Amino acid sequence: MQMICQMKYIKFFFVVGLLCSFLDSASAQRLVVFSVSGGPQLVTTNGNTSIKAYDELTMESTINIPYDASLELLDETAKKHYVLKTPGRDKISAFVQNKKNGVGELSMRYFQYMQNQLKGGAKLAARRHSDPATVTREKQEYVEEDDWEKEFRDFTNDAREEYQEFRDQANKEYAEFMEEAWQSFRSQPAIPEPKKEEVKPLTLPQKERGKGIKSRPIQVEEFVAPLLVTPQPMPIDPAVLTIPDDIVVVDPYLPTVPMVITDPTISVAPIERLKIDPAKPQKPEGKEILYYGTKVYVRFEDECSFKLSSISEKDVAEGWETLSSEIYNNTIADCLSIRKQLRLSDWGYLQLLQAVGDACLGKGTNEATLLTAFIYCQSGYKMRLGRSDSQLVLLYGSRHIIYNKSYFTFNSDMFYALNSSEQQLMICTLPYPAEQGLSLLLTQEPILTDVRSGLRTLKSLNQPDLQAEVSVNKNLLDFYSNYPSSEIGGNMMSRWAMYANTPLDFKIKEQLYPALQKKIQGLGQKDAVGKLLDFVQWALVYKYDEEIWGGDRAFFAEETLFYPYADCEDRSILFSRLVRDLVGLKVVLVYYPGHLASAVHFTEPVDGDYLYCDGERFVICDATYFGAPVGKTMPDMDNKTAKAILLQ
């Protein structure tokens, strides 16, 4: 009881203090942190500290914004909204002057709206920063178990009520703004995928093979920072945060479905795992969704269906208010549960929500689009609604530059239309509290129903006994083939790093890795990497992307193992994956104009062409220079213009 009371008092004084700060307009100019992502830091004489939502800063505060991070500030004095994204370390005033960052004037009504979100958000922040597990451990020292259970239930019920109040108010005010006139915007031209002149692959002459190699330093032009992986957004409705970590119940060997979780509004108890009998597949209750060959289910009752009279501002606002009622909470919770169980990236989750909207309210209908947009928004993602003459359009905010797709910009953020090529739209530009842009990074492969392709034999032409048979999940291939090609921060190297950092499907590993491990077992690092290099050089057939696909197309590792042809980037991506997984060594990708190679950080002495990255020595390994050993660079590569990126 003492601990819970203390937390309530802390929350109370936190909110009171924040309210007082808003009323004190006579003091010096104050900036309140509205939202933060990617780990920006406040730089002081005592060191750097993380910036959190609701912190107070000034124009003279020195901050550090890492690559792919952002900071939103509310200027109380000037009634302005700042979106700072440019990486660097400087005073906030300097970031504000930089035209790459967003500066927006706020109307009094909009300013009050954002203030209201901060005030309500204080409750949200206080609750998120309290760890129920810690409370549990401390409570056991003071009270009997039965008393604790009752008080903890009361505590979580209070939290639930506060969260629901916050969410209800946010959606109510959002719908009110939606009724006001939307603005007309024209899209920006698509950014084309960078074209590279393909360097013709070479074969090391037979007479030069087996000769010793001298060590030669390579001075590359640029090192690109490793890609920063940020957590997926937290839903605005915290009821779904009670989903425990151990409810992944999909059996990847069976064409089954994830379990539908229980009503999150009435229980925070751990959920029992679903037991699946292969002979008698169980069908959970709910609407069936077919997602890349995988059946999943969400609760969407008959009374959840609705119709829009039109797509006018008023009717769309009324539709949003309808979706804000509690009967849709289970649908949102089930979608978030499926995101977790199928291990979906942000892009995968957006596609799932589109499938949910189409299945529940009709494929391609305006009602389906609004449902998709609503769940996406309530899940914590950045989105805007647009409309043409007759069609409602979901615009998703992206942290990545997506190639070959036109986009709209608001406050320097890039928004892309989902399944629409309209160039002129009426758009509601109002942001939602604590929203977060979409990331295209994949930290784990998605779990999809397993439908195997035929077996393919991969055999080194140089060492015929070095071979393996592999088959690929066709549903995973479909998922990857629809994945947008993109870059982060305007750097094309990040595109290849994203593909290379995506793990291999575990069933591919079961097929491929034992055969390769057998050949490298007992070898030193250089010889083990050499075997893998030889395998990738000689087991794959080289052809230019232009010949096969009509343009440049990078492959995920699974795609390289499935399709009959692979170019330099596909080989480097696969090779880097094999070295990290089977030998456990760090790898960088090295880009020369028109060509992609790799370099490996050995922890034992290895001769050959090398470069330094982050203070460590990496030796060149080129999977497209046929017959070339570890340490040999393809002739005529211009190191002065080369770039390198460290992989995870």
C-alpha positions as CSV (number, residue, x, y, z in Angstrom):
1,M,0.0,0.0,0.0
2,Q,2.8,2.4,0.9
3,M,4.5,1.9,-2.4
4,I,1.3,2.4,-4.4
5,C,0.4,5.5,-2.5
6,Q,3.9,6.9,-3.1
7,M,3.5,6.3,-6.8
8,K,0.1,8.1,-6.9
9,Y,1.6,11.1,-5.0
10,I,4.5,11.2,-7.5
11,K,2.1,11.1,-10.4
12,F,-0.1,13.8,-8.8
13,F,2.8,16.2,-8.2
14,F,4.2,15.4,-11.7
15,V,0.9,16.5,-13.3
16,V,0.6,19.5,-11.0
17,G,4.1,20.6,-11.8
18,L,3.6,20.3,-15.5
19,L,0.4,22.3,-15.3
20,C,2.2,25.0,-13.4
21,S,4.9,25.2,-16.0
22,F,2.3,25.9,-18.7
23,L,0.8,28.7,-16.7
24,D,4.1,30.4,-16.0
25,S,4.4,32.3,-19.3
26,A,6.2,35.2,-17.8
27,S,9.4,33.3,-17.3
28,A,12.2,32.7,-19.8
29,Q,11.4,31.0,-23.1
30,R,10.8,27.3,-22.4
31,L,10.7,24.3,-24.7
32,V,8.7,21.3,-23.7
33,V,9.7,17.9,-25.2
34,F,6.5,16.7,-27.0
35,S,8.0,13.4,-28.3
36,V,11.4,11.8,-28.8
37,S,12.8,8.8,-30.7
38,G,16.2,7.4,-31.4
39,G,18.0,8.6,-28.2
40,P,18.7,12.3,-28.5
41,Q,20.8,13.6,-25.5
42,L,21.2,16.7,-23.5
43,V,24.9,17.8,-23.4
44,T,26.0,19.3,-20.1
45,T,29.3,19.9,-18.3
46,N,28.5,16.8,-16.2
47,G,28.1,14.6,-19.3
48,N,25.3,13.5,-21.6
49,T,21.8,12.5,-20.4
50,S,18.9,11.1,-22.3
51,I,16.1,13.4,-23.3
52,K,12.7,12.2,-22.4
53,A,9.2,13.3,-23.2
54,Y,8.0,16.2,-21.0
55,D,11.5,17.4,-20.2
56,E,12.0,21.2,-20.3
57,L,14.8,22.7,-22.5
58,T,15.7,26.2,-23.7
59,M,17.1,27.6,-27.0
60,E,20.5,27.6,-25.3
61,S,20.5,23.9,-24.4
62,T,23.1,21.9,-26.2
63,I,21.8,18.6,-27.6
64,N,23.1,15.7,-29.6
65,I,20.8,14.1,-32.2
66,P,22.1,10.7,-33.4
67,Y,21.6,9.3,-36.9
68,D,17.9,8.4,-37.5
69,A,16.7,10.1,-34.3
70,S,14.2,12.9,-33.9
71,L,13.0,15.4,-31.2
72,E,9.7,17.3,-31.2
73,L,9.5,20.5,-29.1
74,L,6.6,22.7,-28.1
75,D,7.7,26.4,-27.8
76,E,5.3,27.9,-25.2
77,T,6.3,31.5,-25.7
78,A,6.3,31.7,-29.5
79,K,3.5,29.1,-30.0
80,K,5.7,27.1,-32.3
81,H,6.3,23.4,-32.9
82,Y,9.8,22.2,-33.8
83,V,10.8,18.9,-35.3
84,L,14.5,18.4,-35.1
85,K,16.0,15.5,-37.2
86,T,19.3,16.6,-38.6
87,P,22.1,14.6,-36.9
88,G,24.7,16.6,-35.0
89,R,25.6,18.3,-31.8
90,D,24.8,22.0,-31.2
91,K,22.5,24.4,-29.4
92,I,18.8,24.0,-30.1
93,S,18.7,27.5,-31.6
94,A,21.2,26.3,-34.3
95,F,19.0,23.3,-35.1
96,V,16.0,25.5,-35.4
97,Q,17.8,27.7,-37.9
98,N,18.7,24.6,-40.0
99,K,16.1,24.5,-42.9
100,K,16.3,20.7,-42.9
101,N,14.4,20.7,-39.6
102,G,10.7,21.6,-39.3
103,V,9.4,24.8,-37.7
104,G,5.6,25.2,-37.6
105,E,3.4,28.1,-36.4
106,L,0.6,26.9,-34.2
107,S,-2.9,28.4,-33.9
108,M,-4.1,29.1,-30.4
109,R,-6.6,26.2,-30.7
110,Y,-4.0,23.8,-31.9
111,F,-1.5,25.0,-29.3
112,Q,-4.1,24.3,-26.6
113,Y,-4.7,20.9,-28.1
114,M,-1.0,19.9,-27.9
115,Q,-0.9,21.3,-24.4
116,N,-3.8,19.1,-23.5
117,Q,-2.0,16.1,-24.9
118,L,1.0,16.9,-22.8
119,K,-1.1,17.2,-19.7
120,G,-2.9,13.9,-20.3
121,G,0.4,12.4,-21.4
122,A,1.9,13.2,-17.9
123,K,-0.3,10.4,-16.6
124,L,0.8,8.2,-19.4
125,A,4.5,8.9,-18.8
126,A,4.2,8.4,-15.0
127,R,2.6,5.0,-15.5
128,R,5.0,3.9,-18.2
129,H,8.0,4.7,-16.1
130,S,6.7,2.6,-13.2
131,D,7.7,-1.0,-13.4
132,P,5.0,-3.4,-12.2
133,A,7.5,-6.1,-11.7
134,T,9.5,-3.9,-9.3
135,V,6.4,-2.9,-7.5
136,T,5.6,-6.6,-7.1
137,R,9.0,-7.4,-5.6
138,E,8.8,-4.5,-3.2
139,K,5.2,-5.1,-2.2
140,Q,5.9,-8.7,-1.1
141,E,8.0,-7.4,1.7
142,Y,5.2,-5.4,3.3
143,V,1.8,-7.2,2.8
144,E,0.3,-10.6,2.6
145,E,-0.2,-12.0,-0.9
146,D,-4.0,-11.7,-0.9
147,D,-3.8,-8.1,0.1
148,W,-1.3,-7.4,-2.6
149,E,-3.3,-9.0,-5.3
150,K,-6.3,-6.9,-4.4
151,E,-4.3,-3.7,-4.2
152,F,-2.5,-4.5,-7.4
153,R,-5.8,-5.1,-9.2
154,D,-7.1,-1.7,-7.9
155,F,-3.9,-0.1,-9.0
156,T,-4.1,-1.5,-12.5
157,N,-7.8,-0.7,-12.8
158,D,-7.0,2.9,-11.9
159,A,-4.3,3.0,-14.5
160,R,-6.7,1.5,-17.1
161,E,-9.3,4.2,-16.3
162,E,-6.7,7.0,-16.6
163,Y,-5.4,5.6,-19.9
164,Q,-8.9,5.2,-21.3
165,E,-9.7,8.8,-20.3
166,F,-6.6,10.0,-22.0
167,R,-7.3,8.0,-25.2
168,D,-11.0,9.0,-25.3
169,Q,-10.0,12.7,-25.0
170,A,-7.3,12.4,-27.6
171,N,-9.6,10.8,-30.1
172,K,-12.5,13.2,-29.4
173,E,-10.3,16.3,-30.0
174,Y,-8.7,14.6,-33.1
175,A,-12.2,14.0,-34.5
176,E,-13.1,17.7,-33.8
177,F,-10.1,18.9,-35.8
178,M,-10.9,16.5,-38.6
179,E,-14.2,18.3,-39.2
180,E,-12.3,21.5,-40.1
181,A,-11.4,22.1,-43.7
182,W,-8.6,19.9,-45.1
183,Q,-5.8,21.4,-47.1
184,S,-4.9,20.6,-50.7
185,F,-1.4,19.2,-51.3
186,R,0.5,18.0,-54.3
187,S,2.9,15.1,-54.0
188,Q,6.7,15.5,-54.5
189,P,8.3,13.5,-57.4
190,A,9.5,10.0,-56.6
191,I,13.2,9.6,-55.6
192,P,14.6,7.0,-58.1
193,E,16.6,4.1,-56.9
194,P,20.3,5.0,-57.4
195,K,21.6,3.4,-60.6
196,K,25.1,2.0,-60.6
197,E,27.2,1.0,-63.5
198,E,27.7,-2.7,-63.2
199,V,31.4,-3.8,-62.9
200,K,32.0,-6.9,-64.9
201,P,32.9,-9.9,-62.7
202,L,36.5,-11.2,-63.1
203,T,38.2,-14.6,-62.5
204,L,41.6,-14.8,-60.9
205,P,43.9,-16.5,-63.4
206,Q,44.7,-20.1,-62.4
207,K,48.4,-19.4,-62.4
208,E,48.0,-16.8,-59.7
209,R,46.0,-18.9,-57.3
210,G,47.8,-20.3,-54.2
211,K,50.4,-17.5,-54.3
212,G,51.1,-15.5,-51.1
213,I,49.4,-12.2,-50.5
214,K,50.9,-9.1,-49.1
215,S,49.1,-6.8,-46.7
216,R,48.1,-3.5,-48.3
217,P,46.1,-0.8,-46.5
218,I,43.1,0.7,-48.3
219,Q,41.9,4.2,-47.5
220,V,38.2,4.3,-48.1
221,E,36.4,7.6,-48.6
222,E,33.6,7.2,-46.1
223,F,32.5,5.0,-43.2
224,V,28.7,4.9,-42.7
225,A,27.4,4.6,-39.2
226,P,25.7,1.3,-38.4
227,L,21.9,1.3,-38.7
228,L,20.1,2.3,-35.5
229,V,17.3,-0.1,-34.6
230,T,14.6,1.6,-32.5
231,P,11.8,-0.2,-30.7
232,Q,8.4,-0.4,-32.4
233,P,5.8,2.1,-31.3
234,M,3.8,1.5,-28.2
235,P,0.0,1.6,-28.6
236,I,-1.9,4.6,-27.4
237,D,-4.3,2.3,-25.7
238,P,-2.2,0.7,-22.9
239,A,-4.5,-2.1,-22.3
240,V,-2.6,-4.1,-24.9
241,L,0.6,-3.6,-23.0
242,T,-0.5,-6.4,-20.6
243,I,0.3,-8.9,-23.4
244,P,3.0,-11.1,-21.8
245,D,6.3,-11.8,-23.5
246,D,5.8,-15.6,-23.7
247,I,2.6,-15.9,-25.7
248,V,4.2,-16.7,-29.1
249,V,2.2,-19.7,-29.9
250,V,2.7,-20.1,-33.7
251,D,4.2,-23.5,-34.6
252,P,6.2,-22.6,-37.7
253,Y,6.1,-26.2,-38.9
254,L,2.3,-26.2,-39.2
255,P,-0.1,-24.1,-41.3
256,T,-1.8,-22.9,-38.1
257,V,-2.7,-19.5,-36.7
258,P,-1.8,-17.4,-33.7
259,M,-3.9,-17.6,-30.7
260,V,-6.5,-14.8,-30.1
261,I,-5.8,-13.3,-26.8
262,T,-8.4,-12.7,-24.1
263,D,-10.1,-9.4,-23.5
264,P,-7.2,-7.1,-22.3
265,T,-9.6,-4.9,-20.4
266,I,-10.4,-7.5,-17.7
267,S,-7.2,-9.4,-17.1
268,V,-3.5,-8.9,-16.8
269,A,-2.8,-12.5,-15.9
270,P,-0.4,-14.5,-18.1
271,I,-2.2,-16.2,-21.0
272,E,-1.9,-19.9,-21.4
273,R,-0.2,-21.1,-24.5
274,L,-2.3,-22.6,-27.3
275,K,-1.9,-26.3,-27.6
276,I,-2.1,-27.5,-31.2
277,D,-3.0,-31.0,-32.3
278,P,-1.7,-31.4,-35.9
279,A,-4.5,-33.9,-36.7
280,K,-7.2,-31.5,-35.4
281,P,-6.2,-27.9,-36.1
282,Q,-8.1,-25.5,-33.9
283,K,-9.9,-22.5,-35.3
284,P,-10.0,-19.5,-32.9
285,E,-13.1,-17.3,-32.9
286,G,-13.1,-14.2,-35.0
287,K,-12.7,-12.9,-38.5
288,E,-10.4,-14.9,-40.7
289,I,-7.5,-12.9,-42.3
290,L,-5.3,-14.5,-45.0
291,Y,-1.9,-12.8,-44.7
292,Y,0.8,-14.1,-47.0
293,G,-0.7,-17.6,-46.9
294,T,-1.0,-17.5,-43.1
295,K,-4.4,-17.6,-41.5
296,V,-4.9,-15.3,-38.5
297,Y,-8.0,-14.2,-36.7
298,V,-9.2,-10.9,-35.1
299,R,-12.3,-10.2,-33.1
300,F,-14.6,-8.0,-35.2
301,E,-18.3,-8.4,-34.2
302,D,-21.2,-7.7,-36.5
303,E,-21.9,-4.4,-34.6
304,C,-18.4,-3.2,-35.5
305,S,-19.4,-2.8,-39.1
306,F,-20.2,0.8,-40.2
307,K,-20.8,2.8,-43.4
308,L,-19.6,6.3,-44.3
309,S,-22.2,8.5,-45.9
310,S,-19.5,10.2,-47.8
311,I,-15.8,11.1,-47.3
312,S,-16.5,14.7,-46.4
313,E,-14.7,16.1,-43.3
314,K,-17.8,15.8,-41.2
315,D,-18.5,12.2,-42.2
316,V,-14.9,11.0,-41.8
317,A,-14.8,12.7,-38.3
318,E,-18.0,10.9,-37.4
319,G,-16.4,7.6,-38.6
320,W,-13.4,8.3,-36.4
321,E,-15.6,8.8,-33.4
322,T,-17.4,5.6,-34.1
323,L,-14.1,3.7,-34.2
324,S,-13.1,5.3,-30.9
325,S,-15.7,3.3,-29.0
326,E,-14.6,0.4,-26.8
327,I,-16.1,-2.3,-29.1
328,Y,-13.0,-2.0,-31.3
329,N,-10.5,-2.4,-28.5
330,N,-10.4,-6.2,-29.0
331,T,-9.7,-5.7,-32.7
332,I,-6.7,-3.4,-31.9
333,A,-5.4,-5.8,-29.2
334,D,-5.6,-8.8,-31.6
335,C,-3.7,-7.0,-34.3
336,L,-0.9,-6.0,-31.9
337,S,-0.8,-9.6,-30.6
338,I,-0.4,-10.9,-34.2
339,R,2.3,-8.3,-34.9
340,K,4.2,-9.8,-31.9
341,Q,3.5,-13.4,-32.6
342,L,4.3,-13.3,-36.4
343,R,7.3,-11.0,-35.6
344,L,6.3,-8.4,-38.1
345,S,8.3,-5.3,-38.9
346,D,6.5,-2.0,-39.1
347,W,5.9,-2.5,-42.9
348,G,4.7,-6.0,-42.3
349,Y,2.3,-4.7,-39.6
350,L,0.9,-2.0,-41.9
351,Q,0.2,-4.7,-44.6
352,L,-1.5,-6.8,-42.0
353,L,-3.8,-4.0,-41.0
354,Q,-4.7,-3.4,-44.6
355,A,-5.7,-7.1,-44.9
356,V,-7.7,-6.7,-41.7
357,G,-9.6,-3.7,-43.0
358,D,-10.3,-5.4,-46.4
359,A,-11.5,-8.6,-44.7
360,C,-13.7,-6.8,-42.2
361,L,-15.2,-4.0,-44.3
362,G,-14.7,-4.9,-47.9
363,K,-11.6,-4.8,-50.1
364,G,-10.6,-1.3,-51.2
365,T,-13.6,0.4,-49.5
366,N,-13.3,3.8,-47.8
367,E,-14.5,2.1,-44.6
368,A,-11.7,-0.4,-44.8
369,T,-9.2,2.4,-45.3
370,L,-10.5,4.3,-42.3
371,L,-10.4,1.2,-40.1
372,T,-6.8,0.5,-41.2
373,A,-5.8,4.1,-40.5
374,F,-7.4,4.1,-37.1
375,I,-5.8,0.9,-35.9
376,Y,-2.4,2.0,-37.3
377,C,-2.8,5.3,-35.5
378,Q,-3.9,3.8,-32.2
379,S,-0.9,1.4,-32.4
380,G,1.4,4.4,-32.1
381,Y,2.3,5.0,-35.8
382,K,2.5,8.3,-37.7
383,M,-0.3,8.6,-40.3
384,R,-2.4,11.2,-42.1
385,L,-5.7,10.9,-43.9
386,G,-6.2,12.2,-47.4
387,R,-9.0,12.1,-50.0
388,S,-9.4,12.5,-53.7
389,D,-12.8,13.0,-55.3
390,S,-14.2,9.6,-54.2
391,Q,-11.4,7.8,-52.4
392,L,-10.0,7.9,-48.8
393,V,-6.3,7.5,-48.7
394,L,-4.0,6.4,-45.8
395,L,-0.6,8.2,-45.8
396,Y,2.0,6.6,-43.6
397,G,5.0,8.6,-42.2
398,S,8.3,6.9,-43.0
399,R,11.8,7.3,-41.5
400,H,13.2,5.9,-44.7
401,I,13.3,7.4,-48.2
402,I,11.3,4.9,-50.3
403,Y,12.6,4.7,-53.8
404,N,10.4,5.1,-56.9
405,K,7.3,6.3,-54.9
406,S,6.0,9.9,-54.8
407,Y,5.5,11.4,-51.4
408,F,3.9,14.3,-49.4
409,T,5.8,16.4,-46.9
410,F,4.5,18.0,-43.6
411,N,7.0,19.6,-41.2
412,S,9.9,17.9,-43.1
413,D,8.3,14.5,-42.6
414,M,7.8,12.2,-45.6
415,F,4.4,10.6,-46.0
416,Y,3.6,7.9,-48.6
417,A,0.2,6.9,-49.9
418,L,-0.7,3.3,-49.3
419,N,-2.0,1.7,-52.5
420,S,-2.7,5.0,-54.2
421,S,-1.0,6.9,-57.0
422,E,-3.0,10.1,-56.6
423,Q,-0.8,13.2,-57.0
424,Q,-3.2,15.7,-55.6
425,L,-5.1,15.1,-52.3
426,M,-7.0,17.0,-49.7
427,I,-5.2,16.1,-46.4
428,C,-5.9,16.4,-42.7
429,T,-2.4,17.2,-41.4
430,L,-3.1,17.0,-37.7
431,P,-0.6,14.9,-35.8
432,Y,-1.6,12.4,-33.1
433,P,0.1,12.3,-29.7
434,A,3.3,10.4,-29.4
435,E,3.2,9.1,-33.0
436,Q,6.2,7.4,-34.5
437,G,7.3,7.0,-38.1
438,L,7.5,3.7,-39.9
439,S,10.8,1.8,-40.0
440,L,11.6,-0.7,-42.7
441,L,14.4,-2.4,-40.8
442,L,13.8,-6.1,-40.1
443,T,15.4,-7.3,-36.8
444,Q,14.0,-10.8,-37.2
445,E,12.4,-12.8,-40.0
446,P,8.6,-13.0,-40.0
447,I,6.9,-16.3,-39.1
448,L,4.6,-17.3,-41.9
449,T,2.9,-20.6,-42.8
450,D,5.6,-22.8,-44.3
451,V,5.1,-23.7,-47.9
452,R,8.4,-25.0,-49.3
453,S,9.8,-24.5,-52.8
454,G,11.5,-27.4,-54.5
455,L,15.0,-28.4,-53.4
456,R,17.9,-26.5,-55.1
457,T,21.4,-28.0,-55.0
458,L,24.1,-25.4,-54.4
459,K,27.5,-26.8,-55.2
460,S,30.9,-25.1,-55.5
461,L,32.3,-25.7,-59.0
462,N,35.7,-25.3,-57.5
463,Q,35.2,-27.8,-54.7
464,P,32.4,-30.3,-55.7
465,D,32.2,-31.8,-52.2
466,L,31.2,-28.4,-50.8
467,Q,27.5,-28.5,-51.5
468,A,24.0,-28.2,-49.8
469,E,20.4,-28.6,-50.7
470,V,18.0,-25.8,-49.8
471,S,14.3,-25.0,-50.1
472,V,12.7,-21.7,-49.4
473,N,9.3,-20.7,-47.8
474,K,7.3,-19.4,-50.7
475,N,5.2,-17.2,-48.4
476,L,8.4,-15.5,-47.1
477,L,9.5,-15.0,-50.7
478,D,6.3,-13.2,-51.5
479,F,6.7,-11.1,-48.4
480,Y,10.2,-10.1,-49.4
481,S,9.3,-9.4,-53.0
482,N,6.8,-6.8,-51.9
483,Y,9.2,-5.1,-49.5
484,P,10.0,-1.5,-50.5
485,S,13.5,-0.6,-51.5
486,S,14.7,2.3,-49.4
487,E,17.5,4.1,-47.7
488,I,18.0,6.0,-44.4
489,G,19.4,9.5,-44.0
490,G,20.1,9.9,-47.7
491,N,22.8,7.2,-47.8
492,M,22.5,4.4,-50.3
493,M,24.7,2.1,-48.2
494,S,22.0,1.8,-45.7
495,R,19.8,0.0,-48.3
496,W,22.3,-2.9,-48.6
497,A,22.9,-3.0,-44.9
498,M,19.2,-3.5,-44.3
499,Y,19.1,-6.6,-46.5
500,A,22.3,-7.9,-45.0
501,N,21.2,-7.4,-41.4
502,T,18.0,-9.4,-41.9
503,P,18.4,-12.9,-40.4
504,L,18.0,-16.1,-42.4
505,D,14.9,-18.2,-42.0
506,F,15.7,-20.8,-39.4
507,K,14.5,-23.7,-41.6
508,I,17.0,-22.5,-44.3
509,K,19.7,-22.6,-41.6
510,E,18.7,-26.2,-40.7
511,Q,19.2,-27.2,-44.3
512,L,22.3,-25.1,-45.2
513,Y,24.3,-24.6,-42.1
514,P,25.1,-28.3,-41.1
515,A,26.7,-29.0,-44.5
516,L,28.8,-25.8,-44.4
517,Q,29.7,-26.3,-40.7
518,K,31.0,-29.8,-41.6
519,K,33.4,-28.3,-44.1
520,I,34.8,-25.6,-41.8
521,Q,35.0,-27.6,-38.6
522,G,38.4,-27.4,-37.0
523,L,39.7,-24.8,-39.4
524,G,41.3,-21.4,-38.5
525,Q,39.4,-18.2,-39.1
526,K,41.1,-17.5,-42.5
527,D,40.5,-21.0,-43.9
528,A,36.9,-21.1,-42.6
529,V,36.1,-17.8,-44.2
530,G,37.9,-18.9,-47.3
531,K,35.7,-22.0,-47.6
532,L,32.5,-19.9,-47.3
533,L,33.9,-17.3,-49.8
534,D,34.7,-20.1,-52.3
535,F,31.1,-21.5,-51.8
536,V,29.4,-18.2,-52.6
537,Q,31.8,-17.5,-55.5
538,W,31.2,-20.8,-57.3
539,A,27.8,-22.1,-56.3
540,L,25.9,-19.1,-57.7
541,V,25.5,-18.1,-61.3
542,Y,26.3,-14.4,-62.0
543,K,24.0,-12.2,-64.1
544,Y,23.2,-8.5,-64.1
545,D,20.0,-7.3,-62.5
546,E,19.2,-5.3,-65.6
547,E,19.1,-8.5,-67.7
548,I,16.8,-10.4,-65.3
549,W,14.7,-7.7,-63.6
550,G,15.0,-4.7,-65.9
551,G,16.7,-2.7,-63.2
552,D,18.7,-2.9,-60.0
553,R,17.2,-5.2,-57.3
554,A,18.9,-6.3,-54.1
555,F,18.1,-9.6,-52.6
556,F,17.5,-10.8,-49.1
557,A,19.6,-13.9,-48.4
558,E,16.7,-16.3,-48.9
559,E,16.0,-14.8,-52.4
560,T,19.7,-15.3,-53.4
561,L,19.3,-19.0,-52.4
562,F,16.1,-19.4,-54.4
563,Y,16.6,-17.4,-57.7
564,P,18.9,-18.9,-60.3
565,Y,21.1,-15.7,-60.7
566,A,22.8,-13.3,-58.3
567,D,25.0,-10.2,-58.8
568,C,27.7,-8.7,-56.6
569,E,25.4,-7.2,-54.0
570,D,23.4,-10.4,-53.6
571,R,26.5,-12.4,-53.1
572,S,28.0,-9.9,-50.6
573,I,24.8,-9.9,-48.6
574,L,24.7,-13.7,-48.4
575,F,28.4,-14.1,-47.7
576,S,28.3,-11.5,-44.9
577,R,25.3,-13.5,-43.3
578,L,27.2,-16.8,-43.5
579,V,30.4,-15.4,-41.9
580,R,28.6,-13.7,-39.0
581,D,26.4,-16.8,-38.3
582,L,28.9,-19.6,-38.8
583,V,32.3,-18.0,-37.9
584,G,31.1,-15.3,-35.6
585,L,33.2,-12.5,-37.1
586,K,32.3,-8.9,-37.8
587,V,31.7,-7.9,-41.4
588,V,31.5,-4.6,-43.3
589,L,30.1,-4.0,-46.8
590,V,32.5,-2.1,-49.1
591,Y,31.0,-0.2,-52.0
592,Y,33.1,0.8,-55.0
593,P,31.3,2.7,-57.7
594,G,29.5,-0.1,-59.6
595,H,30.6,-2.9,-57.3
596,L,29.9,-4.3,-53.7
597,A,32.3,-6.4,-51.8
598,S,32.8,-7.4,-48.1
599,A,35.6,-7.2,-45.5
600,V,36.0,-9.4,-42.4
601,H,37.5,-8.5,-39.0
602,F,39.7,-11.4,-38.1
603,T,40.9,-11.8,-34.5
604,E,44.0,-13.6,-35.7
605,P,46.7,-12.3,-38.1
606,V,45.5,-12.5,-41.8
607,D,47.4,-11.0,-44.7
608,G,45.7,-9.2,-47.6
609,D,44.2,-5.8,-48.6
610,Y,42.6,-4.3,-45.5
611,L,40.9,-1.2,-44.2
612,Y,40.1,0.2,-40.7
613,C,36.6,0.7,-39.5
614,D,35.8,2.0,-36.0
615,G,39.4,1.3,-35.0
616,E,39.3,-2.4,-36.1
617,R,41.1,-4.0,-39.1
618,F,38.9,-5.6,-41.8
619,V,40.4,-7.8,-44.6
620,I,38.8,-7.6,-48.1
621,C,36.7,-10.7,-49.3
622,D,35.2,-10.4,-52.7
623,A,32.4,-12.9,-53.5
624,T,32.4,-11.8,-57.2
625,Y,36.1,-12.1,-57.9
626,F,36.0,-15.8,-58.8
627,G,38.9,-17.8,-57.4
628,A,40.2,-14.9,-55.4
629,P,41.2,-15.8,-51.9
630,V,40.7,-13.8,-48.7
631,G,42.5,-10.5,-48.9
632,K,42.4,-10.0,-52.7
633,T,40.7,-6.9,-54.2
634,M,39.3,-7.0,-57.7
635,P,41.6,-5.1,-60.1
636,D,40.8,-1.5,-61.0
637,M,38.7,-0.7,-57.9
638,D,38.9,3.0,-56.9
639,N,39.4,2.9,-53.1
640,K,39.4,6.7,-53.0
641,T,35.7,6.7,-53.7
642,A,34.8,3.6,-51.7
643,K,32.4,3.6,-48.8
644,A,32.0,1.0,-46.0
645,I,29.2,0.2,-43.5
646,L,29.5,-2.0,-40.4
647,L,26.9,-4.7,-40.2
648,Q,25.1,-5.9,-37.1
